[in-house]
Amino acid sequence: MNKEYWEERYLNNETGWDTGEISTPLKEYINQIEDKSLNILIPGAGNGYEFDYLIEKGFSNVTVIDIAKRPLENLKERNPNYTKNFIEGDFFEFNETYDLIIEQTFFCALNPELRIEYVSKMHSLLNENGKIAGLLFDFPLTEDGPPFGGSKKEYVKLFSQKFNLKILERAYNSIKPRKDRELFFIFEKK
């Protein structure tokens, strides 16, 4: 699942995870954030509807990183005034720091062997008291992915050494195809 793999998925429109808009749990989370000056990262953003929504709500310090070029081009077409906010690159080689990282389908798209590295990288990308918030899938982990599943128990074990787990609960407002299959979370850097 390298750059070529993801480019191919976008070119062939094999993007079943793409809902065409920001997911309701993330939309409602963003709606309650008062500090519009937060420095925000959206890794593996795909078509980045979260970026569109954050900009619409008055946030200006939002960065998107994705390994695939096509979704970044889609974002640039919709947001021509923000092209400097889009980075084509490998998340694991990225080294800026942020107040908030938004997680939407990135974790579940990675090979499960990278999950420990993902947690460490997220921790290193956050400023002191920084947060990662978003959605994680809640269905059995299989080798048939992406998306790859996981469980609340696994996530607690994986994240609790580096993060204070503020919220980790079933999303009550998931879209119909994901109902009872998503966990909303907010983890704060220790």
C-alpha positions as CSV (number, residue, x, y, z in Angstrom):
1,M,0.0,0.0,0.0
2,N,2.5,2.5,-1.2
3,K,2.1,5.8,-3.2
4,E,1.4,3.9,-6.4
5,Y,-1.3,1.8,-4.7
6,W,-3.2,4.9,-3.5
7,E,-2.7,6.8,-6.8
8,E,-4.2,3.8,-8.6
9,R,-7.2,3.7,-6.2
10,Y,-8.0,7.3,-6.9
11,L,-7.5,7.1,-10.6
12,N,-9.8,4.1,-10.8
13,N,-12.3,5.8,-8.4
14,E,-12.0,2.9,-6.0
15,T,-12.7,5.1,-3.0
16,G,-15.5,3.4,-1.1
17,W,-14.5,5.2,2.1
18,D,-15.2,8.6,0.5
19,T,-18.6,9.8,1.7
20,G,-18.5,13.0,-0.4
21,E,-18.7,15.2,2.6
22,I,-17.4,15.6,6.1
23,S,-18.7,12.9,8.5
24,T,-21.3,14.0,11.0
25,P,-19.2,13.2,14.2
26,L,-16.3,15.3,12.9
27,K,-18.6,18.1,11.8
28,E,-20.1,18.3,15.3
29,Y,-16.7,18.1,17.0
30,I,-15.4,20.9,14.8
31,N,-18.5,23.0,15.5
32,Q,-17.7,23.2,19.2
33,I,-14.0,24.3,18.8
34,E,-13.8,28.0,19.7
35,D,-10.1,28.7,19.1
36,K,-9.9,29.3,15.3
37,S,-6.2,29.9,15.5
38,L,-5.3,26.2,16.3
39,N,-2.6,24.7,14.1
40,I,-4.4,21.6,12.7
41,L,-3.1,18.7,10.7
42,I,-5.2,16.2,8.6
43,P,-3.0,13.3,7.7
44,G,-4.0,10.9,4.9
45,A,-6.8,13.2,4.2
46,G,-7.9,11.9,0.9
47,N,-10.4,14.3,-0.7
48,G,-10.2,16.3,2.6
49,Y,-13.8,17.4,3.2
50,E,-12.7,18.1,6.8
51,F,-10.3,20.7,5.4
52,D,-13.2,22.4,3.4
53,Y,-15.3,22.4,6.5
54,L,-12.6,23.9,8.8
55,I,-11.9,26.7,6.3
56,E,-15.6,27.4,6.0
57,K,-15.8,27.7,9.8
58,G,-13.0,30.2,9.9
59,F,-9.9,28.1,10.7
60,S,-6.9,29.2,8.8
61,N,-3.9,27.2,10.1
62,V,-4.9,23.8,8.6
63,T,-2.5,21.5,6.8
64,V,-3.2,18.4,4.8
65,I,-0.7,15.7,4.0
66,D,-1.4,12.8,1.7
67,I,0.9,10.4,-0.1
68,A,-1.4,10.4,-3.2
69,K,-1.3,13.4,-5.6
70,R,-4.9,13.0,-7.0
71,P,-6.8,13.9,-3.8
72,L,-4.6,16.8,-3.2
73,E,-5.3,18.1,-6.7
74,N,-9.0,17.7,-5.9
75,L,-8.5,19.9,-2.8
76,K,-6.6,22.5,-4.7
77,E,-9.4,22.7,-7.3
78,R,-11.9,23.4,-4.5
79,N,-9.6,25.6,-2.5
80,P,-7.3,27.5,-4.9
81,N,-6.3,30.1,-2.2
82,Y,-4.9,27.4,0.1
83,T,-2.6,25.4,-2.2
84,K,0.4,26.0,0.2
85,N,-1.6,24.0,2.9
86,F,-1.5,20.8,0.9
87,I,1.6,18.6,1.2
88,E,2.2,15.5,-1.0
89,G,4.4,13.3,1.1
90,D,4.8,10.4,3.6
91,F,3.2,11.1,6.9
92,F,5.9,9.1,8.7
93,E,8.6,11.4,7.3
94,F,6.7,14.6,8.3
95,N,8.1,16.6,11.2
96,E,6.0,19.8,11.9
97,T,4.0,20.2,15.2
98,Y,0.4,20.9,15.7
99,D,-2.2,21.6,18.3
100,L,-4.8,19.2,16.9
101,I,-4.7,16.3,14.5
102,I,-7.9,15.2,12.8
103,E,-8.2,11.4,12.2
104,Q,-10.6,10.2,9.5
105,T,-10.0,6.8,7.9
106,F,-6.2,7.3,7.9
107,F,-5.4,4.9,10.8
108,C,-7.6,2.2,9.4
109,A,-6.0,2.5,5.9
110,L,-2.5,1.8,7.2
111,N,-1.1,-1.7,7.4
112,P,-1.8,-2.8,11.0
113,E,2.0,-3.5,11.4
114,L,2.4,0.3,11.3
115,R,0.0,1.0,14.2
116,I,2.7,1.4,16.9
117,E,4.7,3.6,14.7
118,Y,1.5,5.7,13.9
119,V,1.0,6.3,17.7
120,S,4.6,7.4,18.2
121,K,4.5,9.6,15.1
122,M,1.2,11.2,16.2
123,H,2.7,11.9,19.6
124,S,5.8,13.5,18.1
125,L,3.7,15.7,15.8
126,L,1.6,17.3,18.6
127,N,2.6,20.3,20.7
128,E,2.4,20.0,24.5
129,N,-1.2,19.3,25.5
130,G,-2.0,18.7,21.8
131,K,-4.9,16.4,20.8
132,I,-5.7,13.9,18.2
133,A,-9.4,13.5,17.6
134,G,-11.6,11.7,15.2
135,L,-13.0,8.3,14.3
136,L,-11.6,4.7,14.5
137,F,-13.4,1.7,13.1
138,D,-14.8,-0.8,15.5
139,F,-15.0,-4.1,13.8
140,P,-12.8,-7.2,14.0
141,L,-9.2,-6.7,12.7
142,T,-8.7,-8.7,9.6
143,E,-6.1,-9.0,6.9
144,D,-8.8,-8.0,4.3
145,G,-8.2,-4.3,4.0
146,P,-8.0,-1.5,3.8
147,P,-9.9,-0.6,5.8
148,F,-8.5,-2.6,8.6
149,G,-10.6,-3.0,11.7
150,G,-9.8,-2.8,15.4
151,S,-11.5,-2.7,18.8
152,K,-11.8,-0.4,21.7
153,K,-9.7,-2.8,23.8
154,E,-6.9,-2.7,21.2
155,Y,-7.0,1.1,20.9
156,V,-6.8,1.6,24.7
157,K,-3.8,-0.7,24.9
158,L,-2.1,1.0,21.8
159,F,-2.6,4.7,22.7
160,S,-2.7,4.8,26.5
161,Q,1.1,4.8,27.0
162,K,1.5,8.1,25.1
163,F,-2.0,9.7,25.4
164,N,-4.6,10.5,28.0
165,L,-7.7,8.9,26.6
166,K,-10.3,11.7,27.1
167,I,-13.0,10.1,25.1
168,L,-13.3,6.7,23.3
169,E,-16.9,5.8,22.7
170,R,-19.2,4.5,20.1
171,A,-20.2,7.4,17.7
172,Y,-23.9,8.0,18.1
173,N,-24.1,10.0,14.9
174,S,-22.3,7.9,12.3
175,I,-23.6,7.8,8.8
176,K,-25.9,4.9,8.1
177,P,-23.3,2.5,6.5
178,R,-21.0,3.0,9.5
179,K,-23.6,2.9,12.2
180,D,-22.3,1.0,15.2
181,R,-18.9,0.5,13.5
182,E,-17.1,3.7,14.6
183,L,-15.6,5.0,17.8
184,F,-15.3,8.7,18.3
185,F,-12.2,9.7,20.3
186,I,-10.2,12.5,21.7
187,F,-6.7,11.7,23.0
188,E,-4.4,14.2,24.6
189,K,-0.7,14.0,24.5
190,K,0.9,13.1,27.8
